[in-house]
């Protein structure tokens, strides 16, 4: 009799152990599933929200296939375009029906304004006046203005077209308009302090491929509100150079 009771207890205990182990396995399986991410879904979740971006400028924006194309590669599914005839000022954009029609079509969330590289210092009143006119049209169309600060050009430093003076002009205007400023000029200066032999632009300031990538990385940070560090797109520059330029853009405010 006692032997039967002991055997029954052993069987009951065995069943309880098996049941406990089954529960534990199920919990582990659920936990594992919770932390096993689909790589495609994870990448999509980490990608910035697509934006519709129009860049208005000149050859500084247009060189090397266009900053808009780099932005599109860095932020897949975003729609980007540019109107950037060589030598254009914001004054000329204001009188160009193509520019005004593009703004008024209302197809954009962000409109980037890049002034001719010397004008913010040499003809500052024009810079402020026509940026304000364009900004009013941009806001009327339901979009947001972003000011794209350019960099000092070696052939114009003697005329006061320096990083400091350009930054002051763009930031002052940004405060007046309530607009974000993408500080590409500051990023160029910082990159060249760290690497004086880095080739970011020509004598007249036109960007190299690396310069265009750095400018686009700064715009990416300003528009999307996130660091470009780790972005996989690399346009004809080495991974080491890409990582360096991304780091500069991420640190520049």
N, C-alpha and C positions, 0 to 999 in steps of 0.2 A: 504493500500500500504506500509506504513512505517512498519507495523507489519510483512508483508511478507519479507521485506528486513532484518529486525532484526532476524527473524527466520532462513533465509538463511545464514546470517553471523554466527549465533550460530552453524548451522550444519557444515559449512566450518571449523569453529574453532575446533569443535569436531573431525572432520576428521583429521585435522592437529595434534591434541593432540594424537589421536590414532596412527597415522603414526609415530610420534616422539617416542611414547612408544614402538612401534614395533622395530624401529631402535635401541633404547637403549637396549632392551632385546636381540636383535641379537648380539650387541656388547658385552654384558655381557657374552653371551653364547660362543662367540669366545674366549674371554679373559679367561674364565674358562677352555676351552679346551686346551688353550696354556699352562696353568700351571698344568694341571692334567696329571702327568706322569704315564706311565705304569710301575709298580714296577719291572717287569722282565726286561724291556728294560733299566730302570734306573740303575738297578744293573749291567747289562751287560756293560753299558756305563762307569760305575765307575770302573769296573774291569781292572786290568793291562793288557797290550797287552801280549798275551801268548808268552812265549819264550821257546827255546830248550836249556836245561842246562845239562851239564855233570860235575859231581864232581869227582875229582881225589884226593884221600887222603888215610886215613887208618881208624882204628877203631873209631877215633874221629868223622869222618863223618858217619861211619856205625852204631854206637850204636843207640838203641831205634827205630829200623826200618829204620833209615837213614834220614839224613837231606834233601835228595832229595824228600822223600815222604812228609815231612812237607811242603816244598816249593810248591809241587804239590797241596796240599790241600789249601794252602794260595793263590795260583794263579791258579785257575781252568783253564783247557785247555792247560796249559803249559806241555811240555814233559820234564821229568827229569830222570836222571839215575846216577849211581855212579860206580866207580871202586875203591874199598877201602879195600884191604886185610890188615889184622892186621899187625901193625909194619912197613908198607911201608913208605919209604922215596921217595922224588922226583927222586933220583938217581935210585931206583929200578923201579919206574914207567918208567923212560927213557929206561931201558933195558927190559921192559915187552912188548912183541908184542901185547898183548891185549889192553894195553893203547895206544900204537902208532897207531894201526889199528882203534881204536875208534875215535881218533882225526882225522886221515887222511880220514876217511869215509866222513867227511864234513857234518855230520847230525846235528851239533850243532852251536848255535849262541854264547853261553857263555860256556867257560870251566873254572871251578874253581880249583885252585891249593891249596891244603892244605899240608904243609910240616909236617913231623914227629915233635912232639911237642917240642923236645929239640934241634933239628938240626939247626934252625935259629940262635941259640946262640952258641951252642957247636961245630958245624961244619959249620960255616957260609959260607965258600968258596964253599962247596958242595951245600948248599941251593941256592946260587946265580947262580952257574954254571948250575945246572940241571933245575932250573926254567927258565933260559934263553933258554936252549935247547928246553924245552917243549913249551915255549912261541913262539919260532920261528915256530914250527910245527903247533901250534894253529892258528897263523896268516896266515900261508901258506894255511891252510884249510878254511880261510875266517871267522874265529871266533874271539871272544874277550876273553882275559885272565882276570880273576878276582882272586886276591890273598886273601885267607881266613886266616886272622890272628887268631891264636889260643891263649889260655889263659895260665897264669902261672900255673904250677902244684905243689902242696905242697911238693912233694918229690924231687923237683929239684930247688927250690929257692936257696939253698945253692950253686948250681953250676951256678948261675946267670941267670937261666931261669925265668925271672920276666916279669911282664906286660910291664914295660918300655923298657927292652931290646928286647923283642919280637916285640913290636910296632916299635921300631927304625929299626930293621932288615926288617920287612915287608914294612914299608913306604919308606925306602931307595931303596929297590928293586922295589917297585911300581913306584917310580920316574924314575928309570933307564929303566924300561920296558914301561913306559907310560900306566901302568895298574891300574885299580881301586883296592883299598884295602878294604875288608869288615872287620871292626875293632871289631870282636867278642871279642877278649881279653880285649879291653878297656871297652866294654859293661859289661863283666863279673865283672871286677874290680869295675865299677860304681855301679852295682847292689848289690855287696857284701858290699860296703861302706854304702849304704843306708839300707841294711838288712843283717847284719852280720850272722844271723842264716839261711839264705837262702841256700838250698842245691842244688848247681849247678853241682858239680862234685865230684868224689871219690878222694882218696889220690893220685892216679897216673894220675889224670886229666880227666879220662873218664867222659863224661857228663851224668847227670841224664836226665830224661824226660824234666824237666824244663830247663836244660842247653842246650839240643838239640833244644828246642823251641826258646830260646833266640838267639842261634847261627843262626838258620834259619830266625828269624825275622831281624837280622842284614843283612844277605845275601839278603833277600827280599828287604830291603831298598836300598842296594847297587845296586842290579841288576835292579830293577823295578823303582828306583828313586822316591819312594813314601813311606810315613810313614806306618808302619804296624798297627798303632793304629786304633782300630775299626774292624780289621779283625776278622771274626767270628770263625775261626778254633781254637779249644782248645783241645790239645791232652792229656787227662788224668791229667789235672791240673785245679784248680779252676778258675772261671772267674776273681776273684780278682787278683790272681797270673798272669794270662794271661795278664790282663790289665796293671799290673805293668811292666812285662817284655816287652810288646809292647812299653810302654812309654820309658823305658830305651833304647831300640833299636832305637826309633825315635829320641832320643836326642844325640845319639853317632855318631860322625864323625871321 
